[in-house]
Amino acid sequence: MRDAYTEQLDELAESLAGMCDDVARAMEKATRSLLEADLRLAEEVIDEDVKIDEIRHTAEEKAFALLVLQAPVATDLRIVVSAIHGAGDIERMGDLALHVAQAARRRHPQPVLPEQIAPYFAEMGKVGVALAHKAATVIRSRDLAAAAELESDDDAMDDLHKHMFTVLMDRTWTHGVEAAVDVTLLARFYERYADHAVAVARRIVYVVTGQMPGPLAV
Amino acid sequence: MRDAYTEQLDELAESLAGMCDDVARAMEKATRSLLEADLRLAEEVIDEDVKIDEIRHTAEEKAFALLVLQAPVATDLRIVVSAIHGAGDIERMGDLALHVAQAARRRHPQPVLPEQIAPYFAEMGKVGVALAHKAATVIRSRDLAAAAELESDDDAMDDLHKHMFTVLMDRTWTHGVEAAVDVTLLARFYERYADHAVAVARRIVYVVTGQMPGPLAV
């Protein structure tokens, strides 16, 4: 019985880790669809989001079944509660990748981003995708050092996000209000995506140590 | 023992309902600080957000203790899991009210919003605050009709949000890029605030019926 139980806990963790890899791929494709005005790729991301929602639903059901059947305590209970939280965060990351793809589709065949701005988003995409994959690693390994790395990786995203605002507010911005609105929202999507990846890693720290790290700046 | 347990469940629900009322008041004040460029009020909201974070933390601890000590099943388990989710949503509503107040503080003594735009935000504030109070009522009453009302109230917010983009994209927008960026983010904060209130109500539907309503458009 105990073995089946441990297996169930491992399965739950693995579905969350797999979900992180899924939303990493979604953001990687969404970013490419944005940078290359690739409608086919944007629609792929949009169509696939429903799968991520389903995996979240299944993960929650697994967590719920564990609570009912096993009444876990201590670390095991922390794993299950963290999985419930984590599933929510990761689904939201999928939604944010979806929003990026929707922006690419909305402006197609026009590019969403002014040429001068595109490299920043290529970088935000890279940082975001790496964060999501690293969150998957942290879920699988429960490696506290890797969890701590996500915090500093997120600083890179915050710097890019802040820099976008400096560029937007600059008097030399010549791309008009529509592009400014798009860039504002898109930068926000990437920044929030990274925040959720960090939140996932923080929950793993909680699983291992029983303590949540200090609050995340929002 | 059973009575103490029911009392604990009620207490947990009441702390979440109280949290909803708190973030309603926070958004009410944040909106006033925005519309009246009232720095004192903005700082009040900013200072008080830490209290909301603490209440969330306490609510999660209560939920955790219930899981450990009572190993609830069926409806009771749904209440506890929904409380864990709800606490996250409501804390985020507090964060969004905080972001509105931060915008008011950042531009002080200048108003953030062009005069033409202010009435829309007065309305978004009113709709958001009403949604948060209604979410509190739904938590206390478990009234499914009231829970359904939140969905249609949220449509009003979505309409205001969409309308803001029409105004922003209009060629007659004369307020420049900085104001456009502020309006874009602020409108997003109000819209997300409303989404989280709806998510809280949906979890109550789940508590009562065992079924989640269909997905929330994001």
HADDOCK unambig.tbl for C-alpha pairs under 7 A between the chains (distance, minus, plus):
assign (segid A and resid 68 and name CA) (segid B and resid 73 and name CA) 5.75 0.50 0.50
assign (segid A and resid 71 and name CA) (segid B and resid 71 and name CA) 5.59 0.50 0.50
assign (segid A and resid 73 and name CA) (segid B and resid 68 and name CA) 5.78 0.50 0.50
assign (segid A and resid 169 and name CA) (segid B and resid 177 and name CA) 6.95 0.50 0.50
assign (segid A and resid 169 and name CA) (segid B and resid 178 and name CA) 5.81 0.50 0.50
assign (segid A and resid 177 and name CA) (segid B and resid 169 and name CA) 6.94 0.50 0.50
assign (segid A and resid 177 and name CA) (segid B and resid 177 and name CA) 5.63 0.50 0.50
assign (segid A and resid 177 and name CA) (segid B and resid 180 and name CA) 6.70 0.50 0.50
assign (segid A and resid 178 and name CA) (segid B and resid 169 and name CA) 5.82 0.50 0.50
assign (segid A and resid 180 and name CA) (segid B and resid 177 and name CA) 6.70 0.50 0.50
assign (segid A and resid 180 and name CA) (segid B and resid 181 and name CA) 6.72 0.50 0.50
assign (segid A and resid 181 and name CA) (segid B and resid 180 and name CA) 6.73 0.50 0.50
assign (segid A and resid 181 and name CA) (segid B and resid 181 and name CA) 6.02 0.50 0.50
assign (segid A and resid 181 and name CA) (segid B and resid 184 and name CA) 6.28 0.50 0.50
assign (segid A and resid 184 and name CA) (segid B and resid 181 and name CA) 6.28 0.50 0.50
